[in-house]
């Protein structure tokens, strides 16, 4: 490893790997990682990493993504900790009212963002009023 390679803290590596840091092995929690080391973990995940990704507990961004809501939606619902795959699957199988509501909020937000992007693209494709007319 070259002396010029930056090392990242375990919390950053865990975020990049999409895992909940407190559920990782102690040596991972205490480690520092280079990008090539992180890429190696991605390409050839050890059993503990594969198991965490499969079963959890999962960090909030992963939980939110699997439920189809935002992290803010999790907070509004009072879910502040990590959830396992089984807990996420149970919520998906029999969604409580807060999850139904948050999914609607998320879909509305996505629709608004899409309309905003379309309007911006249409605005950019129109010639500006100061442009000379084409012959």
C-alpha positions in Angstrom: 0.0 0.0 0.0 1.3 3.4 -0.9 1.9 6.0 1.8 -0.3 8.4 -0.1 -3.5 6.4 0.2 -6.0 7.9 2.6 -7.6 5.8 5.2 -11.2 6.0 6.2 -12.7 5.4 9.6 -14.9 2.3 10.2 -18.1 4.4 10.3 -17.4 5.7 6.8 -16.5 2.2 5.6 -19.7 0.8 7.1 -21.8 3.5 5.4 -20.2 2.8 2.1 -20.8 -1.0 2.6 -24.4 -0.3 3.7 -24.1 -2.1 7.1 -24.9 -1.1 10.7 -21.5 -0.5 12.3 -22.4 -1.8 15.9 -23.3 -5.1 14.3 -19.9 -5.5 12.6 -17.0 -7.5 14.2 -14.9 -5.6 16.7 -11.8 -5.6 14.5 -13.8 -3.9 11.7 -15.2 -1.3 14.2 -11.6 -0.5 15.3 -10.1 -0.6 11.8 -9.3 2.0 9.2 -9.6 1.2 5.5 -8.2 2.3 2.2 -10.4 2.4 -0.9 -8.7 -0.8 -2.3 -9.4 -2.6 0.9 -13.1 -1.5 0.8 -13.3 -2.6 -2.9 -11.9 -6.0 -1.8 -14.6 -6.3 0.8 -17.3 -5.5 -1.8 -15.9 -8.0 -4.3 -15.3 -10.8 -1.9 -17.5 -10.2 1.2 -16.5 -12.2 4.3 -19.3 -14.3 5.8 -20.1 -11.7 8.5 -20.6 -9.0 5.8 -22.8 -11.2 3.6 -24.8 -12.2 6.7 -25.3 -8.6 7.8 -26.4 -7.6 4.3 -28.8 -10.5 4.1 -30.3 -10.5 7.7 -29.3 -7.2 9.3 -29.6 -5.4 11.5 -29.7 -2.8 8.8 -28.9 1.0 9.1 -31.7 3.5 8.6 -30.9 4.3 4.9 -31.2 0.6 4.1 -34.4 0.2 6.2 -35.9 3.3 4.5 -35.0 2.0 1.0 -36.4 -1.4 1.7 -39.7 0.0 3.0 -39.9 2.6 0.1 -39.9 5.6 2.4 -37.5 8.3 3.5 -35.3 8.4 6.5 -37.4 11.3 7.7 -40.4 9.0 7.4 -38.7 6.5 9.7 -38.1 9.3 12.3 -41.7 10.5 12.1 -42.8 6.9 12.8 -40.5 6.8 15.8 -38.1 4.2 14.3 -34.7 5.3 15.3 -32.7 2.1 15.5 -31.7 -0.6 13.1 -34.1 -3.2 11.9 -33.5 -6.8 10.8 -34.6 -8.2 7.5 -37.3 -10.2 9.4 -38.7 -7.0 11.0 -38.7 -5.2 7.6 -40.4 -8.1 5.9 -43.1 -8.2 8.7 -43.7 -4.4 8.1 -44.0 -5.0 4.4 -46.3 -8.0 4.7 -48.8 -6.1 7.0 -48.0 -2.4 6.6 -49.2 -0.3 9.6 -51.0 3.0 8.8 -47.8 5.1 9.3 -46.0 3.0 6.6 -48.9 3.4 4.1 -48.9 7.2 4.8 -45.1 7.5 4.4 -45.2 5.6 1.2 -47.8 8.0 -0.1 -45.6 10.9 1.0 -42.6 9.4 -0.7 -44.5 8.8 -4.0 -45.8 12.4 -3.9 -42.3 13.7 -3.4 -41.0 11.6 -6.3 -43.8 12.8 -8.6 -43.1 16.4 -7.7 -39.4 16.0 -8.3 -40.1 14.4 -11.7 -42.4 17.3 -12.7 -39.8 19.8 -11.5 -37.1 18.1 -13.6 -39.4 17.9 -16.7 -40.3 21.6 -16.3 -36.7 22.6 -16.0 -35.7 20.5 -19.0 -38.5 22.1 -21.0 -37.5 25.6 -19.9 -33.9 25.0 -20.9 -34.9 23.6 -24.4 -36.9 26.8 -25.2 -34.9 29.6 -26.9 -34.4 32.6 -24.6 -36.4 35.8 -25.5 -33.2 37.6 -26.3 -32.1 35.1 -28.9 -32.3 36.3 -32.5 -34.9 34.5 -34.6 -33.7 31.8 -36.9 -34.1 32.6 -40.7 
